[in-house]
Amino acid sequence: MLDLVIIQPKTFWWDIDRNLEHLDDLISRNKFSSDVILLPEMFSTGFSMDVHSLAETTHGKAFRWMLSKAEQYNAAITGSIIYTENNKFYNRLFWINPDGKWFSYDKRHLFSMGKEDLYFEKGNQKLIVEYKGWRICPLICYDLRFPVWARNNHEYDLLIYIANWPAARTHVWNILLRARAIENQCFVAGINRVGMDGENINYIGESCVINSKGNLECGTYDSSEQIINCKINLKDLLDFRKKFPVLDDADF
């Protein structure tokens, strides 16, 4: 079993300190065991192109906060921040284990309609993390629309999408999460925020976990802040793959 804790927060526009303090409070309310704490895309700032003011490094507040939370709760933690390296900017996801070991993934598909491609460098390599017997592939928001990038060649068991996915396209969010779970024969976790951002874009969450048959394991259709606890069973997934080995017939 893997205990997932999805944090579905409101995000304060451009306010790193306030967001970290608020997330501290939300995470502290969780009364159940946790193996992985899941945060949305750009959890410390909101989905912003103000890279010169907001970008951080591994010496910055958001990354150091993630390190401390992983250690404090003895759980892996993941989410993305605006990151700078060698005078370039990335929408960079970090996965941090309780022992402080960490990995990163740069968003591959930049949202050109929001001009993300004009400010950020796109990634070129997927990340597969091995954690507590699971193989986990974390991706970011707009990546959800591109199935080829997520194609599962027997590589992973859990696919994660951390997002700032607007309310106007929630119907698409729910359909594509199920599609990715079915076609890749895996669990899919979608993590989204709520509230209004500084560009007057509204978010209503609908964070959830979908199983390999496309069914809802857990989630919420409430547009308020939520803490979602979900236990997922690797044996159930492996048994289904053995019974219905669709990946063996896939195109790679």
Steps between C-alpha positions, in 0.01 A plus 500: 500500500603859439342779707456813290413838650375751243506862611247705302567859613416850403818677391594856588619691195877561499527452878751223574509554877124502537456191284757300694344604830155407370615162370667435835162546663316278250750216521495512881124431491551160338423236763588193295825329408673625188759357262479779241382861535381644168489874428380691191706661225680822607363450850702787648404776253207411278537443125700812418734618226669751733814288499752770589323585826389154608759247381693309767779245521565206733616761751162672487209494743272261312755224443634524857143485627438182299812343647385579852146365443630172356713451809235621745225270371726213391335514159604580146371835374457631147389823331642752253649847541636773274868410485806670357829347392775646278287807424216285369160427655313174548167380628680240708345219699692367797454160658663490844530187712495504882877439510558819297580328171328685218423485128364754254295523182460803272160545340513373144190659349493873566161671476554729200151652529610633837841604357679250725724405207631859480635494855590140579727235352326171429622171641613207289510205737236318702561412863424155643541481877517171687346538844372238745474237229317729258621649173364853475496745207419861599398746225364855492160640396499557120699176459164329560385586148785312333465120530818412310716665767328297772506167311567220746745244366478287816688785674271620777202417723386846608472803273470839672382829352551806717309793354352846493209387282234771443135443584399575139664174387413275795301264277816438296705446818268222618484325163875507435594374847282196438638452150861507622417242771327261260746521211807473725345240730607686813374712786475871419498777760392850396578785739345842441453828690189705577417871505569797275850600387645842421392470136135445604514134401286275719595151619261250658733213588336163429817326613467123489660159458384272215574128476609305193138421406418870487303498824524758778701374797457822694456869435284805544265707286495769767663827391623577851837420651534129570733239644439173316632174640520202268645151542591324178585133471779387269387136513162596355674671209742215435218243514301699245802535270551124516134431431475754219853562364413785265844663525652199325311598184576872510696703245834629631 
